[in-house]
Amino acid sequence: MKEIVVISGKGGTGKTSVVASFAALAENPVLADCDVDAADLHLVLSPQIKHRQDFSGGKSARIIPDKCTVCGKCYELCRFDAVKKITTEDSVTYEIDPVACEGCGVCAWFCPENTIAFEDAVNGEWFISDTRYGPMVHARLGIAEENSGKLVTLVRNEAKKIAKENECSFIVVDGSPGIGCPVIASIGGADLVVIVTEPTLSGEHDLERVAGLAKHFGIPAMVCVNKYDINRDMTKRIEEKSKTMGLSLAGNIRYDKMVTKAQIAEAAVVEYTNLPVADDIRSVWQNVVKVLENGEAVKGGK
């Protein structure tokens, strides 16, 4: 069983389209969408949800009004201004703003009357679904919620569990963009990272940052330039830089409006068209599999 994680330096480079086609090309895969802040793999694969569960990434405090003695200790100690003092002509009361609460627990710990409930916060949901290519684990983080890294880890662990139970050949992961916590949680311990970039100056810069992250964690990495033909000079420059960094080249994918049409049709590119763009993606997949079999990829570059 091999785990492949497709990532990018920023959103919108086409990594989800690549993942969807990898899902169609892989033998007996389990799929995981670890871009929990803005998940969109389900838009292409139309999963049928079989199991759903709330995700709790932390705690949240809540004052129990009937028991509160209005001592103001929580108001005094909260360093996040989450405890609000409400003053009227007749009374003073306190309440905790659930958005501002950081879940540190100081108010509950020091409340002299134990009138603050410190409970698991519901930060989102995660799902196990069936798709036409195999099982898929995905999630939805709530608006402005935190602990995306913890949710990513949960999604990956569930995908590994399903893959082990079903003796699957591949786990194909749609990773988070950037280099932050959810990306680190997406790639840790993976067999291979495929970095999707674009032939632009910012794409070159983002590649360097993501490759540096893969190198730091010792994850083998390959590079794929999407829409390579919109700027062939920059594509060549990125290829040369990748080689200088010791990164393997997975291949390039041309620009084609069929990619957008496939998305609208909720289909992977390789199942929607037989035009050369689909051949490009097939070639990238074949190179990825070859590297996994031969162990040729360099761990994140030199």
C-alpha positions in Angstrom: 0.0 0.0 0.0 1.4 3.4 -1.1 0.2 6.8 0.0 0.5 9.6 -2.6 -0.2 13.2 -1.5 -0.8 15.9 -4.1 0.0 19.4 -2.8 0.6 22.9 -4.2 2.1 26.2 -3.0 -1.3 27.9 -3.3 -4.9 27.1 -4.2 -6.1 26.9 -7.7 -3.1 25.2 -9.4 -5.2 22.2 -10.4 -4.2 19.6 -7.8 -7.8 18.5 -7.2 -8.2 17.8 -10.9 -5.0 15.8 -10.9 -6.2 13.8 -7.8 -9.5 13.0 -9.4 -7.7 11.6 -12.5 -5.3 9.7 -10.2 -8.3 8.2 -8.5 -9.6 7.0 -11.9 -6.2 5.6 -12.9 -5.2 4.0 -9.6 -5.8 0.3 -8.9 -8.1 -0.3 -5.9 -7.5 3.2 -4.2 -8.8 4.8 -1.1 -9.3 8.6 -1.5 -8.8 11.3 1.1 -9.5 15.0 0.8 -7.3 16.7 3.3 -8.0 20.2 2.1 -10.5 20.5 4.9 -10.7 24.3 4.9 -12.0 24.3 1.3 -12.7 20.7 0.3 -13.8 20.3 -3.3 -12.8 16.8 -4.4 -16.4 15.8 -3.7 -17.6 18.1 -6.4 -15.9 15.9 -9.0 -16.4 12.4 -7.5 -20.0 12.8 -6.2 -19.5 10.7 -3.1 -22.4 8.9 -1.4 -22.1 9.5 2.3 -22.2 6.3 4.4 -21.0 7.6 7.7 -20.8 11.1 9.2 -19.5 12.3 12.5 -19.0 15.5 14.3 -15.4 16.7 14.7 -14.2 18.3 18.0 -10.8 19.9 17.9 -10.9 21.6 21.2 -13.0 22.8 24.1 -15.4 25.8 24.6 -16.5 27.4 27.9 -20.1 28.3 28.8 -21.4 30.0 31.9 -24.4 28.4 33.5 -26.6 31.4 34.4 -28.6 29.8 37.2 -25.5 29.0 39.2 -23.4 32.1 38.5 -22.8 34.3 41.5 -21.5 37.2 39.3 -18.1 37.3 41.1 -16.4 38.4 37.9 -13.4 36.1 38.3 -13.7 34.8 34.8 -14.0 38.3 33.4 -10.9 39.3 35.3 -8.8 36.3 34.1 -9.8 35.9 30.5 -6.9 37.1 28.3 -8.9 36.8 25.1 -11.7 39.2 26.0 -14.2 36.3 25.5 -16.0 37.0 28.7 -18.5 39.8 28.3 -19.8 42.0 31.1 -23.4 42.9 30.5 -24.6 45.8 32.7 -28.1 47.0 32.9 -29.9 49.4 35.3 -30.9 46.5 37.6 -28.1 43.9 37.3 -24.7 42.8 36.1 -24.3 39.5 34.3 -21.5 37.7 32.4 -21.5 35.6 29.3 -18.9 34.0 27.1 -18.7 34.8 23.4 -18.2 31.3 21.7 -16.4 32.9 18.8 -13.9 34.7 20.9 -13.3 31.8 23.3 -10.0 30.1 22.7 -10.8 27.1 24.8 -7.9 27.5 27.2 -10.1 26.6 30.3 -8.7 29.2 32.7 -12.2 30.6 33.5 -13.5 27.1 34.3 -10.5 26.1 36.3 -10.5 29.2 38.6 -14.3 29.7 38.9 -14.9 29.5 42.7 -18.4 28.2 42.3 -17.8 25.7 39.4 -20.4 27.4 37.3 -18.6 27.3 34.0 -19.2 24.3 31.7 -16.0 23.4 29.8 -17.3 21.2 26.9 -16.1 19.7 23.6 -16.6 22.2 20.8 -18.0 21.0 17.5 -15.6 22.4 14.9 -16.9 20.5 11.8 -17.8 17.1 10.4 -16.0 14.2 8.7 -17.4 11.6 6.4 -16.8 8.2 5.0 -18.3 7.9 1.5 -18.4 5.6 -1.5 -17.4 6.9 -4.9 -17.3 5.3 -8.4 -13.5 4.7 -7.8 -13.5 3.5 -4.2 -14.0 4.7 -0.6 -13.3 8.3 0.2 -12.7 10.0 3.5 -13.4 13.7 3.6 -14.4 16.5 6.0 -15.8 20.0 6.4 -14.3 22.4 8.9 -16.7 25.0 10.2 -16.4 28.6 9.3 -13.6 30.4 11.2 -12.9 27.2 13.1 -9.4 26.0 14.1 -7.5 22.8 14.5 -7.6 21.9 10.8 -4.3 20.0 11.3 -6.0 17.7 13.8 -8.9 17.1 11.4 -6.5 16.3 8.5 -4.8 13.7 10.7 -8.1 12.2 11.5 -9.0 12.0 7.8 -5.7 10.4 6.9 -5.9 7.9 9.7 -9.4 6.8 8.7 -8.3 6.4 5.1 -5.3 4.2 6.2 -7.6 2.1 8.3 -10.0 1.5 5.3 -7.0 0.8 3.0 -5.7 -1.8 5.4 -9.0 -3.5 5.9 -9.7 -3.7 2.2 -6.1 -4.5 1.1 -6.0 -1.4 -1.1 -3.0 -0.6 -3.3 -3.1 3.2 -3.1 -4.1 6.0 -0.8 -4.5 9.1 -3.0 -4.7 12.3 -0.9 -5.8 15.7 -2.0 -3.6 17.8 0.3 -3.9 21.3 1.6 -2.3 24.2 -0.3 0.5 26.3 1.2 3.1 25.3 3.9 1.0 25.6 7.1 -0.2 23.2 9.7 -2.8 21.3 7.5 -0.1 20.7 4.9 2.3 19.4 7.4 -0.4 17.1 8.7 -1.2 16.1 5.1 2.3 14.9 4.1 3.9 13.5 7.3 4.8 9.8 6.7 3.6 9.7 3.1 5.4 7.6 0.5 5.4 10.3 -2.1 4.5 14.0 -2.5 3.5 15.3 -6.0 3.9 19.1 -6.1 1.6 20.7 -8.7 2.8 24.2 -9.8 2.2 26.7 -12.6 4.6 28.3 -15.1 4.6 31.7 -13.3 7.0 33.5 -11.1 4.8 33.0 -8.1 4.5 29.3 -9.1 8.3 29.0 -9.1 8.5 30.7 -5.7 5.7 28.5 -4.2 7.5 25.4 -5.5 10.6 26.3 -3.6 8.7 26.7 -0.4 6.7 23.5 -0.7 9.8 21.5 -1.7 11.6 22.9 1.3 8.8 21.6 3.5 9.0 18.1 1.9 12.8 18.2 2.4 12.4 19.1 6.0 10.2 16.1 6.7 12.2 13.8 4.4 9.3 13.0 2.1 10.2 12.0 -1.5 8.8 14.6 -3.9 8.1 15.0 -7.6 7.1 18.1 -9.6 4.3 18.5 -12.1 3.8 21.7 -14.1 0.2 22.3 -14.9 -0.7 24.4 -18.0 2.9 24.3 -19.0 2.3 25.6 -22.5 1.0 29.0 -21.4 4.6 30.0 -20.6 7.1 27.5 -22.0 10.1 29.5 -21.0 9.0 29.6 -17.4 8.2 25.9 -17.5 11.8 25.2 -18.7 13.1 27.4 -15.9 11.0 25.5 -13.3 12.2 22.2 -14.7 15.8 23.2 -14.4 15.3 24.6 -10.9 13.6 21.3 -9.9 16.6 19.3 -11.1 19.0 21.7 -9.3 17.0 21.1 -6.1 17.2 17.3 -6.8 13.5 16.9 -7.4 12.2 14.3 -9.8 9.9 15.5 -12.7 6.6 13.8 -12.8 5.7 15.5 -16.1 3.7 18.4 -17.5 0.0 18.9 -18.3 -1.1 21.2 -21.1 -3.8 23.9 -20.9 -7.1 22.7 -22.2 -10.7 24.0 -21.7 -11.7 20.3 -21.4 -10.4 20.4 -17.8 -13.0 23.0 -16.9 -15.7 21.1 -18.8 -14.8 17.9 -16.9 -15.2 19.8 -13.6 -18.6 21.1 -14.7 -19.6 17.5 -15.7 -18.4 16.2 -12.3 -15.9 14.0 -14.0 -12.2 13.3 -13.9 -10.4 14.6 -16.9 -9.2 11.1 -18.0 -12.8 9.8 -18.0 -14.2 12.8 -19.7 -12.0 13.1 -22.7 -9.3 11.3 -24.7 -7.6 14.5 -25.9 -3.9 15.0 -25.3 -4.5 16.6 -21.9 -5.8 13.3 -20.6 -2.6 11.6 -22.0 -0.5 14.1 -20.2 -2.2 13.2 -16.9 -1.8 9.5 -17.6 1.9 10.0 -18.3 2.3 11.8 -14.9 0.5 8.9 -13.2 2.7 6.3 -14.9 5.8 8.2 -13.8 4.5 8.5 -10.2 3.9 4.7 -10.1 7.3 4.0 -11.6 9.0 6.1 -9.0 7.1 4.4 -6.2 8.0 1.0 -7.5 11.7 1.8 -8.0 12.2 4.3 -5.2 13.8 6.8 -7.4 12.4 10.0 -6.0 14.7 12.3 -3.9 13.5 13.1 -0.4 12.4 16.7 -0.9 15.4 17.7 -2.9 19.0 18.4 -2.0 
